[in-house]
């Protein structure tokens, strides 16, 4: 059971990383923030604290960039 959950978690991480790559290319900070938020949850469930923190930092950066971009319009 634990092995299946781990494998599912690793698959989810890869899916989010693929989505993040796409959204970086598209410069879509809204989707990036959502991707990093979801990735953060998977990483927490896998007990990967350092990567969880990195994902959290990147999520917050995307949110700040969104606010900055909105003020530039």
mmCIF file of the N, C-alpha and C atoms, coordinates in Angstrom:
data_MODEL
# 
_entry.id   MODEL 
# 
loop_
_atom_site.group_PDB 
_atom_site.id 
_atom_site.type_symbol 
_atom_site.label_atom_id 
_atom_site.label_alt_id 
_atom_site.label_comp_id 
_atom_site.label_asym_id 
_atom_site.label_entity_id 
_atom_site.label_seq_id 
_atom_site.pdbx_PDB_ins_code 
_atom_site.Cartn_x 
_atom_site.Cartn_y 
_atom_site.Cartn_z 
_atom_site.occupancy 
_atom_site.B_iso_or_equiv 
_atom_site.pdbx_formal_charge 
_atom_site.auth_seq_id 
_atom_site.auth_comp_id 
_atom_site.auth_asym_id 
_atom_site.auth_atom_id 
_atom_site.pdbx_PDB_model_num 
ATOM 1   N N  . UNK A 1 1  ? 0.819  -1.199 0.000   1.00 0.00 ? 1  UNK A N  1 
ATOM 2   C CA . UNK A 1 1  ? 0.000  0.000  0.000   1.00 0.00 ? 1  UNK A CA 1 
ATOM 3   C C  . UNK A 1 1  ? 0.862  1.261  0.000   1.00 0.00 ? 1  UNK A C  1 
ATOM 4   N N  . UNK A 1 2  ? 1.857  1.308  0.891   1.00 0.00 ? 2  UNK A N  1 
ATOM 5   C CA . UNK A 1 2  ? 2.724  2.484  0.967   1.00 0.00 ? 2  UNK A CA 1 
ATOM 6   C C  . UNK A 1 2  ? 3.482  2.683  -0.340  1.00 0.00 ? 2  UNK A C  1 
ATOM 7   N N  . UNK A 1 3  ? 3.915  1.589  -0.942  1.00 0.00 ? 3  UNK A N  1 
ATOM 8   C CA . UNK A 1 3  ? 4.646  1.687  -2.212  1.00 0.00 ? 3  UNK A CA 1 
ATOM 9   C C  . UNK A 1 3  ? 3.760  2.282  -3.306  1.00 0.00 ? 3  UNK A C  1 
ATOM 10  N N  . UNK A 1 4  ? 2.495  1.875  -3.358  1.00 0.00 ? 4  UNK A N  1 
ATOM 11  C CA . UNK A 1 4  ? 1.569  2.408  -4.372  1.00 0.00 ? 4  UNK A CA 1 
ATOM 12  C C  . UNK A 1 4  ? 1.351  3.900  -4.167  1.00 0.00 ? 4  UNK A C  1 
ATOM 13  N N  . UNK A 1 5  ? 1.210  4.323  -2.917  1.00 0.00 ? 5  UNK A N  1 
ATOM 14  C CA . UNK A 1 5  ? 1.030  5.749  -2.634  1.00 0.00 ? 5  UNK A CA 1 
ATOM 15  C C  . UNK A 1 5  ? 2.269  6.545  -3.019  1.00 0.00 ? 5  UNK A C  1 
ATOM 16  N N  . UNK A 1 6  ? 3.432  5.979  -2.750  1.00 0.00 ? 6  UNK A N  1 
ATOM 17  C CA . UNK A 1 6  ? 4.681  6.643  -3.113  1.00 0.00 ? 6  UNK A CA 1 
ATOM 18  C C  . UNK A 1 6  ? 4.782  6.793  -4.630  1.00 0.00 ? 6  UNK A C  1 
ATOM 19  N N  . UNK A 1 7  ? 4.490  5.714  -5.354  1.00 0.00 ? 7  UNK A N  1 
ATOM 20  C CA . UNK A 1 7  ? 4.546  5.746  -6.819  1.00 0.00 ? 7  UNK A CA 1 
ATOM 21  C C  . UNK A 1 7  ? 3.562  6.781  -7.357  1.00 0.00 ? 7  UNK A C  1 
ATOM 22  N N  . UNK A 1 8  ? 2.359  6.812  -6.809  1.00 0.00 ? 8  UNK A N  1 
ATOM 23  C CA . UNK A 1 8  ? 1.361  7.800  -7.226  1.00 0.00 ? 8  UNK A CA 1 
ATOM 24  C C  . UNK A 1 8  ? 1.858  9.219  -6.945  1.00 0.00 ? 8  UNK A C  1 
ATOM 25  N N  . UNK A 1 9  ? 2.493  9.417  -5.812  1.00 0.00 ? 9  UNK A N  1 
ATOM 26  C CA . UNK A 1 9  ? 3.045  10.725 -5.468  1.00 0.00 ? 9  UNK A CA 1 
ATOM 27  C C  . UNK A 1 9  ? 4.126  11.156 -6.445  1.00 0.00 ? 9  UNK A C  1 
ATOM 28  N N  . UNK A 1 10 ? 5.004  10.238 -6.797  1.00 0.00 ? 10 UNK A N  1 
ATOM 29  C CA . UNK A 1 10 ? 6.076  10.543 -7.753  1.00 0.00 ? 10 UNK A CA 1 
ATOM 30  C C  . UNK A 1 10 ? 5.479  10.882 -9.115  1.00 0.00 ? 10 UNK A C  1 
ATOM 31  N N  . UNK A 1 11 ? 4.451  10.152 -9.536  1.00 0.00 ? 11 UNK A N  1 
ATOM 32  C CA . UNK A 1 11 ? 3.771  10.457 -10.799 1.00 0.00 ? 11 UNK A CA 1 
ATOM 33  C C  . UNK A 1 11 ? 3.147  11.851 -10.753 1.00 0.00 ? 11 UNK A C  1 
ATOM 34  N N  . UNK A 1 12 ? 2.543  12.194 -9.627  1.00 0.00 ? 12 UNK A N  1 
ATOM 35  C CA . UNK A 1 12 ? 1.942  13.522 -9.476  1.00 0.00 ? 12 UNK A CA 1 
ATOM 36  C C  . UNK A 1 12 ? 2.996  14.614 -9.556  1.00 0.00 ? 12 UNK A C  1 
ATOM 37  N N  . UNK A 1 13 ? 4.133  14.398 -8.924  1.00 0.00 ? 13 UNK A N  1 
ATOM 38  C CA . UNK A 1 13 ? 5.216  15.373 -8.983  1.00 0.00 ? 13 UNK A CA 1 
ATOM 39  C C  . UNK A 1 13 ? 5.621  15.598 -10.432 1.00 0.00 ? 13 UNK A C  1 
ATOM 40  N N  . UNK A 1 14 ? 5.791  14.525 -11.191 1.00 0.00 ? 14 UNK A N  1 
ATOM 41  C CA . UNK A 1 14 ? 6.192  14.665 -12.589 1.00 0.00 ? 14 UNK A CA 1 
ATOM 42  C C  . UNK A 1 14 ? 5.136  15.413 -13.395 1.00 0.00 ? 14 UNK A C  1 
ATOM 43  N N  . UNK A 1 15 ? 3.870  15.120 -13.152 1.00 0.00 ? 15 UNK A N  1 
ATOM 44  C CA . UNK A 1 15 ? 2.799  15.830 -13.862 1.00 0.00 ? 15 UNK A CA 1 
ATOM 45  C C  . UNK A 1 15 ? 2.821  17.325 -13.558 1.00 0.00 ? 15 UNK A C  1 
ATOM 46  N N  . UNK A 1 16 ? 3.026  17.682 -12.295 1.00 0.00 ? 16 UNK A N  1 
ATOM 47  C CA . UNK A 1 16 ? 3.083  19.101 -11.935 1.00 0.00 ? 16 UNK A CA 1 
ATOM 48  C C  . UNK A 1 16 ? 4.315  19.776 -12.525 1.00 0.00 ? 16 UNK A C  1 
ATOM 49  N N  . UNK A 1 17 ? 5.442  19.071 -12.552 1.00 0.00 ? 17 UNK A N  1 
ATOM 50  C CA . UNK A 1 17 ? 6.645  19.648 -13.146 1.00 0.00 ? 17 UNK A CA 1 
ATOM 51  C C  . UNK A 1 17 ? 6.448  19.897 -14.644 1.00 0.00 ? 17 UNK A C  1 
ATOM 52  N N  . UNK A 1 18 ? 5.763  18.986 -15.318 1.00 0.00 ? 18 UNK A N  1 
ATOM 53  C CA . UNK A 1 18 ? 5.457  19.186 -16.741 1.00 0.00 ? 18 UNK A CA 1 
ATOM 54  C C  . UNK A 1 18 ? 4.560  20.410 -16.933 1.00 0.00 ? 18 UNK A C  1 
ATOM 55  N N  . UNK A 1 19 ? 3.560  20.543 -16.081 1.00 0.00 ? 19 UNK A N  1 
ATOM 56  C CA . UNK A 1 19 ? 2.656  21.680 -16.157 1.00 0.00 ? 19 UNK A CA 1 
ATOM 57  C C  . UNK A 1 19 ? 3.391  22.983 -15.848 1.00 0.00 ? 19 UNK A C  1 
ATOM 58  N N  . UNK A 1 20 ? 4.281  22.951 -14.882 1.00 0.00 ? 20 UNK A N  1 
ATOM 59  C CA . UNK A 1 20 ? 5.071  24.125 -14.529 1.00 0.00 ? 20 UNK A CA 1 
ATOM 60  C C  . UNK A 1 20 ? 5.934  24.555 -15.714 1.00 0.00 ? 20 UNK A C  1 
ATOM 61  N N  . UNK A 1 21 ? 6.565  23.603 -16.360 1.00 0.00 ? 21 UNK A N  1 
ATOM 62  C CA . UNK A 1 21 ? 7.393  23.921 -17.528 1.00 0.00 ? 21 UNK A CA 1 
ATOM 63  C C  . UNK A 1 21 ? 6.558  24.604 -18.620 1.00 0.00 ? 21 UNK A C  1 
ATOM 64  N N  . UNK A 1 22 ? 5.378  24.059 -18.877 1.00 0.00 ? 22 UNK A N  1 
ATOM 65  C CA . UNK A 1 22 ? 4.484  24.645 -19.883 1.00 0.00 ? 22 UNK A CA 1 
ATOM 66  C C  . UNK A 1 22 ? 4.089  26.066 -19.496 1.00 0.00 ? 22 UNK A C  1 
ATOM 67  N N  . UNK A 1 23 ? 3.737  26.267 -18.236 1.00 0.00 ? 23 UNK A N  1 
ATOM 68  C CA . UNK A 1 23 ? 3.276  27.579 -17.789 1.00 0.00 ? 23 UNK A CA 1 
ATOM 69  C C  . UNK A 1 23 ? 4.407  28.599 -17.688 1.00 0.00 ? 23 UNK A C  1 
ATOM 70  N N  . UNK A 1 24 ? 5.625  28.142 -17.497 1.00 0.00 ? 24 UNK A N  1 
ATOM 71  C CA . UNK A 1 24 ? 6.767  29.055 -17.559 1.00 0.00 ? 24 UNK A CA 1 
ATOM 72  C C  . UNK A 1 24 ? 6.921  29.560 -18.990 1.00 0.00 ? 24 UNK A C  1 
ATOM 73  N N  . UNK A 1 25 ? 6.827  28.641 -19.939 1.00 0.00 ? 25 UNK A N  1 
ATOM 74  C CA . UNK A 1 25 ? 6.930  29.030 -21.350 1.00 0.00 ? 25 UNK A CA 1 
ATOM 75  C C  . UNK A 1 25 ? 5.822  30.006 -21.736 1.00 0.00 ? 25 UNK A C  1 
ATOM 76  N N  . UNK A 1 26 ? 4.623  29.789 -21.174 1.00 0.00 ? 26 UNK A N  1 
ATOM 77  C CA . UNK A 1 26 ? 3.477  30.657 -21.471 1.00 0.00 ? 26 UNK A CA 1 
ATOM 78  C C  . UNK A 1 26 ? 3.455  31.917 -20.607 1.00 0.00 ? 26 UNK A C  1 
ATOM 79  N N  . UNK A 1 27 ? 4.366  31.997 -19.637 1.00 0.00 ? 27 UNK A N  1 
ATOM 80  C CA . UNK A 1 27 ? 4.440  33.140 -18.709 1.00 0.00 ? 27 UNK A CA 1 
ATOM 81  C C  . UNK A 1 27 ? 3.119  33.359 -17.970 1.00 0.00 ? 27 UNK A C  1 
ATOM 82  N N  . UNK A 1 28 ? 2.512  32.256 -17.574 1.00 0.00 ? 28 UNK A N  1 
ATOM 83  C CA . UNK A 1 28 ? 1.213  32.298 -16.898 1.00 0.00 ? 28 UNK A CA 1 
ATOM 84  C C  . UNK A 1 28 ? 1.422  32.165 -15.388 1.00 0.00 ? 28 UNK A C  1 
ATOM 85  N N  . UNK A 1 29 ? 1.556  33.308 -14.719 1.00 0.00 ? 29 UNK A N  1 
ATOM 86  C CA . UNK A 1 29 ? 1.849  33.278 -13.281 1.00 0.00 ? 29 UNK A CA 1 
ATOM 87  C C  . UNK A 1 29 ? 0.670  32.762 -12.460 1.00 0.00 ? 29 UNK A C  1 
ATOM 88  N N  . UNK A 1 30 ? -0.551 32.948 -12.939 1.00 0.00 ? 30 UNK A N  1 
ATOM 89  C CA . UNK A 1 30 ? -1.707 32.414 -12.214 1.00 0.00 ? 30 UNK A CA 1 
ATOM 90  C C  . UNK A 1 30 ? -1.642 30.891 -12.152 1.00 0.00 ? 30 UNK A C  1 
ATOM 91  N N  . UNK A 1 31 ? -1.438 30.271 -13.306 1.00 0.00 ? 31 UNK A N  1 
ATOM 92  C CA . UNK A 1 31 ? -1.357 28.812 -13.354 1.00 0.00 ? 31 UNK A CA 1 
ATOM 93  C C  . UNK A 1 31 ? -0.120 28.304 -12.633 1.00 0.00 ? 31 UNK A C  1 
ATOM 94  N N  . UNK A 1 32 ? 0.979  29.036 -12.740 1.00 0.00 ? 32 UNK A N  1 
ATOM 95  C CA . UNK A 1 32 ? 2.198  28.633 -12.027 1.00 0.00 ? 32 UNK A CA 1 
ATOM 96  C C  . UNK A 1 32 ? 1.970  28.610 -10.523 1.00 0.00 ? 32 UNK A C  1 
ATOM 97  N N  . UNK A 1 33 ? 1.328  29.636 -10.002 1.00 0.00 ? 33 UNK A N  1 
ATOM 98  C CA . UNK A 1 33 ? 1.048  29.681 -8.566  1.00 0.00 ? 33 UNK A CA 1 
ATOM 99  C C  . UNK A 1 33 ? 0.191  28.488 -8.155  1.00 0.00 ? 33 UNK A C  1 
ATOM 100 N N  . UNK A 1 34 ? -0.806 28.151 -8.970  1.00 0.00 ? 34 UNK A N  1 
ATOM 101 C CA . UNK A 1 34 ? -1.659 26.993 -8.665  1.00 0.00 ? 34 UNK A CA 1 
ATOM 102 C C  . UNK A 1 34 ? -0.875 25.687 -8.740  1.00 0.00 ? 34 UNK A C  1 
ATOM 103 N N  . UNK A 1 35 ? -0.020 25.570 -9.764  1.00 0.00 ? 35 UNK A N  1 
ATOM 104 C CA . UNK A 1 35 ? 0.807  24.364 -9.886  1.00 0.00 ? 35 UNK A CA 1 
ATOM 105 C C  . UNK A 1 35 ? 1.728  24.199 -8.686  1.00 0.00 ? 35 UNK A C  1 
ATOM 106 N N  . UNK A 1 36 ? 2.403  25.281 -8.299  1.00 0.00 ? 36 UNK A N  1 
ATOM 107 C CA . UNK A 1 36 ? 3.315  25.198 -7.155  1.00 0.00 ? 36 UNK A CA 1 
ATOM 108 C C  . UNK A 1 36 ? 2.555  24.893 -5.869  1.00 0.00 ? 36 UNK A C  1 
ATOM 109 N N  . UNK A 1 37 ? 1.351  25.418 -5.739  1.00 0.00 ? 37 UNK A N  1 
ATOM 110 C CA . UNK A 1 37 ? 0.542  25.129 -4.556  1.00 0.00 ? 37 UNK A CA 1 
ATOM 111 C C  . UNK A 1 37 ? 0.203  23.635 -4.492  1.00 0.00 ? 37 UNK A C  1 
ATOM 112 N N  . UNK A 1 38 ? -0.246 23.093 -5.613  1.00 0.00 ? 38 UNK A N  1 
ATOM 113 C CA . UNK A 1 38 ? -0.593 21.668 -5.651  1.00 0.00 ? 38 UNK A CA 1 
ATOM 114 C C  . UNK A 1 38 ? 0.643  20.798 -5.447  1.00 0.00 ? 38 UNK A C  1 
ATOM 115 N N  . UNK A 1 39 ? 1.733  21.183 -6.084  1.00 0.00 ? 39 UNK A N  1 
ATOM 116 C CA . UNK A 1 39 ? 2.990  20.434 -5.924  1.00 0.00 ? 39 UNK A CA 1 
ATOM 117 C C  . UNK A 1 39 ? 3.431  20.448 -4.469  1.00 0.00 ? 39 UNK A C  1 
ATOM 118 N N  . UNK A 1 40 ? 3.263  21.573 -3.822  1.00 0.00 ? 40 UNK A N  1 
ATOM 119 C CA . UNK A 1 40 ? 3.618  21.719 -2.409  1.00 0.00 ? 40 UNK A CA 1 
ATOM 120 C C  . UNK A 1 40 ? 2.892  20.672 -1.559  1.00 0.00 ? 40 UNK A C  1 
ATOM 121 N N  . UNK A 1 41 ? 1.615  20.453 -1.848  1.00 0.00 ? 41 UNK A N  1 
ATOM 122 C CA . UNK A 1 41 ? 0.843  19.455 -1.098  1.00 0.00 ? 41 UNK A CA 1 
ATOM 123 C C  . UNK A 1 41 ? 1.361  18.051 -1.298  1.00 0.00 ? 41 UNK A C  1 
ATOM 124 N N  . UNK A 1 42 ? 1.699  17.704 -2.536  1.00 0.00 ? 42 UNK A N  1 
ATOM 125 C CA . UNK A 1 42 ? 2.231  16.367 -2.821  1.00 0.00 ? 42 UNK A CA 1 
ATOM 126 C C  . UNK A 1 42 ? 3.571  16.183 -2.119  1.00 0.00 ? 42 UNK A C  1 
ATOM 127 N N  . UNK A 1 43 ? 4.417  17.200 -2.193  1.00 0.00 ? 43 UNK A N  1 
ATOM 128 C CA . UNK A 1 43 ? 5.730  17.107 -1.555  1.00 0.00 ? 43 UNK A CA 1 
ATOM 129 C C  . UNK A 1 43 ? 5.602  16.961 -0.040  1.00 0.00 ? 43 UNK A C  1 
ATOM 130 N N  . UNK A 1 44 ? 4.641  17.655 0.548   1.00 0.00 ? 44 UNK A N  1 
ATOM 131 C CA . UNK A 1 44 ? 4.403  17.520 1.989   1.00 0.00 ? 44 UNK A CA 1 
ATOM 132 C C  . UNK A 1 44 ? 3.970  16.090 2.318   1.00 0.00 ? 44 UNK A C  1 
ATOM 133 N N  . UNK A 1 45 ? 3.081  15.540 1.493   1.00 0.00 ? 45 UNK A N  1 
ATOM 134 C CA . UNK A 1 45 ? 2.613  14.177 1.724   1.00 0.00 ? 45 UNK A CA 1 
ATOM 135 C C  . UNK A 1 45 ? 3.738  13.155 1.604   1.00 0.00 ? 45 UNK A C  1 
ATOM 136 N N  . UNK A 1 46 ? 4.728  13.459 0.760   1.00 0.00 ? 46 UNK A N  1 
ATOM 137 C CA . UNK A 1 46 ? 5.868  12.558 0.596   1.00 0.00 ? 46 UNK A CA 1 
ATOM 138 C C  . UNK A 1 46 ? 6.954  12.807 1.645   1.00 0.00 ? 46 UNK A C  1 
ATOM 139 N N  . UNK A 1 47 ? 6.773  13.845 2.466   1.00 0.00 ? 47 UNK A N  1 
ATOM 140 C CA . UNK A 1 47 ? 7.740  14.147 3.527   1.00 0.00 ? 47 UNK A CA 1 
ATOM 141 C C  . UNK A 1 47 ? 8.991  14.836 3.020   1.00 0.00 ? 47 UNK A C  1 
ATOM 142 N N  . UNK A 1 48 ? 8.913  15.474 1.858   1.00 0.00 ? 48 UNK A N  1 
ATOM 143 C CA . UNK A 1 48 ? 10.073 16.144 1.265   1.00 0.00 ? 48 UNK A CA 1 
ATOM 144 C C  . UNK A 1 48 ? 10.056 17.622 1.662   1.00 0.00 ? 48 UNK A C  1 
ATOM 145 N N  . UNK A 1 49 ? 10.486 17.876 2.886   1.00 0.00 ? 49 UNK A N  1 
ATOM 146 C CA . UNK A 1 49 ? 10.356 19.203 3.486   1.00 0.00 ? 49 UNK A CA 1 
ATOM 147 C C  . UNK A 1 49 ? 11.122 20.294 2.744   1.00 0.00 ? 49 UNK A C  1 
ATOM 148 N N  . UNK A 1 50 ? 12.355 20.010 2.309   1.00 0.00 ? 50 UNK A N  1 
ATOM 149 C CA . UNK A 1 50 ? 13.127 21.033 1.604   1.00 0.00 ? 50 UNK A CA 1 
ATOM 150 C C  . UNK A 1 50 ? 12.453 21.417 0.291   1.00 0.00 ? 50 UNK A C  1 
ATOM 151 N N  . UNK A 1 51 ? 11.979 20.429 -0.439  1.00 0.00 ? 51 UNK A N  1 
ATOM 152 C CA . UNK A 1 51 ? 11.309 20.696 -1.712  1.00 0.00 ? 51 UNK A CA 1 
ATOM 153 C C  . UNK A 1 51 ? 9.956  21.359 -1.486  1.00 0.00 ? 51 UNK A C  1 
ATOM 154 N N  . UNK A 1 52 ? 9.296  20.983 -0.401  1.00 0.00 ? 52 UNK A N  1 
ATOM 155 C CA . UNK A 1 52 ? 8.052  21.646 -0.017  1.00 0.00 ? 52 UNK A CA 1 
ATOM 156 C C  . UNK A 1 52 ? 8.295  23.147 0.159   1.00 0.00 ? 52 UNK A C  1 
ATOM 157 N N  . UNK A 1 53 ? 9.365  23.490 0.884   1.00 0.00 ? 53 UNK A N  1 
ATOM 158 C CA . UNK A 1 53 ? 9.672  24.896 1.137   1.00 0.00 ? 53 UNK A CA 1 
ATOM 159 C C  . UNK A 1 53 ? 10.015 25.632 -0.153  1.00 0.00 ? 53 UNK A C  1 
ATOM 160 N N  . UNK A 1 54 ? 10.782 24.966 -1.033  1.00 0.00 ? 54 UNK A N  1 
ATOM 161 C CA . UNK A 1 54 ? 11.109 25.597 -2.314  1.00 0.00 ? 54 UNK A CA 1 
ATOM 162 C C  . UNK A 1 54 ? 9.847  25.856 -3.123  1.00 0.00 ? 54 UNK A C  1 
ATOM 163 N N  . UNK A 1 55 ? 8.949  24.891 -3.138  1.00 0.00 ? 55 UNK A N  1 
ATOM 164 C CA . UNK A 1 55 ? 7.697  25.049 -3.875  1.00 0.00 ? 55 UNK A CA 1 
ATOM 165 C C  . UNK A 1 55 ? 6.868  26.180 -3.276  1.00 0.00 ? 55 UNK A C  1 
ATOM 166 N N  . UNK A 1 56 ? 6.850  26.272 -1.957  1.00 0.00 ? 56 UNK A N  1 
ATOM 167 C CA . UNK A 1 56 ? 6.139  27.359 -1.289  1.00 0.00 ? 56 UNK A CA 1 
ATOM 168 C C  . UNK A 1 56 ? 6.738  28.713 -1.674  1.00 0.00 ? 56 UNK A C  1 
ATOM 169 N N  . UNK A 1 57 ? 8.053  28.805 -1.673  1.00 0.00 ? 57 UNK A N  1 
ATOM 170 C CA . UNK A 1 57 ? 8.713  30.059 -2.045  1.00 0.00 ? 57 UNK A CA 1 
ATOM 171 C C  . UNK A 1 57 ? 8.380  30.453 -3.481  1.00 0.00 ? 57 UNK A C  1 
ATOM 172 N N  . UNK A 1 58 ? 8.384  29.480 -4.380  1.00 0.00 ? 58 UNK A N  1 
ATOM 173 C CA . UNK A 1 58 ? 8.074  29.758 -5.781  1.00 0.00 ? 58 UNK A CA 1 
ATOM 174 C C  . UNK A 1 58 ? 6.610  30.151 -5.956  1.00 0.00 ? 58 UNK A C  1 
ATOM 175 N N  . UNK A 1 59 ? 5.720  29.514 -5.198  1.00 0.00 ? 59 UNK A N  1 
ATOM 176 C CA . UNK A 1 59 ? 4.301  29.891 -5.243  1.00 0.00 ? 59 UNK A CA 1 
ATOM 177 C C  . UNK A 1 59 ? 4.135  31.355 -4.827  1.00 0.00 ? 59 UNK A C  1 
ATOM 178 N N  . UNK A 1 60 ? 4.785  31.731 -3.730  1.00 0.00 ? 60 UNK A N  1 
ATOM 179 C CA . UNK A 1 60 ? 4.670  33.106 -3.238  1.00 0.00 ? 60 UNK A CA 1 
ATOM 180 C C  . UNK A 1 60 ? 5.277  34.103 -4.230  1.00 0.00 ? 60 UNK A C  1 
ATOM 181 N N  . UNK A 1 61 ? 6.363  33.731 -4.870  1.00 0.00 ? 61 UNK A N  1 
ATOM 182 C CA . UNK A 1 61 ? 6.976  34.587 -5.883  1.00 0.00 ? 61 UNK A CA 1 
ATOM 183 C C  . UNK A 1 61 ? 6.011  34.824 -7.039  1.00 0.00 ? 61 UNK A C  1 
ATOM 184 N N  . UNK A 1 62 ? 5.343  33.771 -7.492  1.00 0.00 ? 62 UNK A N  1 
ATOM 185 C CA . UNK A 1 62 ? 4.365  33.910 -8.578  1.00 0.00 ? 62 UNK A CA 1 
ATOM 186 C C  . UNK A 1 62 ? 3.224  34.831 -8.169  1.00 0.00 ? 62 UNK A C  1 
ATOM 187 N N  . UNK A 1 63 ? 2.768  34.704 -6.939  1.00 0.00 ? 63 UNK A N  1 
ATOM 188 C CA . UNK A 1 63 ? 1.679  35.559 -6.461  1.00 0.00 ? 63 UNK A CA 1 
ATOM 189 C C  . UNK A 1 63 ? 2.125  37.018 -6.388  1.00 0.00 ? 63 UNK A C  1 
ATOM 190 N N  . UNK A 1 64 ? 3.356  37.248 -5.920  1.00 0.00 ? 64 UNK A N  1 
ATOM 191 C CA . UNK A 1 64 ? 3.868  38.619 -5.866  1.00 0.00 ? 64 UNK A CA 1 
ATOM 192 C C  . UNK A 1 64 ? 4.037  39.175 -7.276  1.00 0.00 ? 64 UNK A C  1 
ATOM 193 N N  . UNK A 1 65 ? 4.521  38.372 -8.199  1.00 0.00 ? 65 UNK A N  1 
ATOM 194 C CA . UNK A 1 65 ? 4.699  38.821 -9.580  1.00 0.00 ? 65 UNK A CA 1 
ATOM 195 C C  . UNK A 1 65 ? 3.353  39.180 -10.193 1.00 0.00 ? 65 UNK A C  1 
ATOM 196 N N  . UNK A 1 66 ? 2.329  38.408 -9.883  1.00 0.00 ? 66 UNK A N  1 
ATOM 197 C CA . UNK A 1 66 ? 0.985  38.697 -10.389 1.00 0.00 ? 66 UNK A CA 1 
ATOM 198 C C  . UNK A 1 66 ? 0.528  40.067 -9.882  1.00 0.00 ? 66 UNK A C  1 
ATOM 199 N N  . UNK A 1 67 ? 0.732  40.344 -8.607  1.00 0.00 ? 67 UNK A N  1 
ATOM 200 C CA . UNK A 1 67 ? 0.344  41.647 -8.055  1.00 0.00 ? 67 UNK A CA 1 
ATOM 201 C C  . UNK A 1 67 ? 1.138  42.770 -8.702  1.00 0.00 ? 67 UNK A C  1 
ATOM 202 N N  . UNK A 1 68 ? 2.425  42.556 -8.894  1.00 0.00 ? 68 UNK A N  1 
ATOM 203 C CA . UNK A 1 68 ? 3.278  43.555 -9.517  1.00 0.00 ? 68 UNK A CA 1 
ATOM 204 C C  . UNK A 1 68 ? 2.821  43.812 -10.960 1.00 0.00 ? 68 UNK A C  1 
ATOM 205 N N  . UNK A 1 69 ? 2.555  42.752 -11.705 1.00 0.00 ? 69 UNK A N  1 
ATOM 206 C CA . UNK A 1 69 ? 2.134  42.881 -13.101 1.00 0.00 ? 69 UNK A CA 1 
ATOM 207 C C  . UNK A 1 69 ? 0.807  43.604 -13.201 1.00 0.00 ? 69 UNK A C  1 
ATOM 208 N N  . UNK A 1 70 ? -0.112 43.342 -12.280 1.00 0.00 ? 70 UNK A N  1 
ATOM 209 C CA . UNK A 1 70 ? -1.412 44.011 -12.290 1.00 0.00 ? 70 UNK A CA 1 
ATOM 210 C C  . UNK A 1 70 ? -1.283 45.503 -12.058 1.00 0.00 ? 70 UNK A C  1 
ATOM 211 N N  . UNK A 1 71 ? -0.295 45.925 -11.267 1.00 0.00 ? 71 UNK A N  1 
ATOM 212 C CA . UNK A 1 71 ? -0.106 47.357 -11.006 1.00 0.00 ? 71 UNK A CA 1 
ATOM 213 C C  . UNK A 1 71 ? 0.560  48.054 -12.178 1.00 0.00 ? 71 UNK A C  1 
ATOM 214 N N  . UNK A 1 72 ? 1.192  47.301 -13.037 1.00 0.00 ? 72 UNK A N  1 
ATOM 215 C CA . UNK A 1 72 ? 1.876  47.890 -14.188 1.00 0.00 ? 72 UNK A CA 1 
ATOM 216 C C  . UNK A 1 72 ? 0.919  48.221 -15.330 1.00 0.00 ? 72 UNK A C  1 
ATOM 217 N N  . UNK A 1 73 ? -0.265 47.647 -15.311 1.00 0.00 ? 73 UNK A N  1 
ATOM 218 C CA . UNK A 1 73 ? -1.215 47.835 -16.418 1.00 0.00 ? 73 UNK A CA 1 
ATOM 219 C C  . UNK A 1 73 ? -1.840 49.209 -16.384 1.00 0.00 ? 73 UNK A C  1 
# 
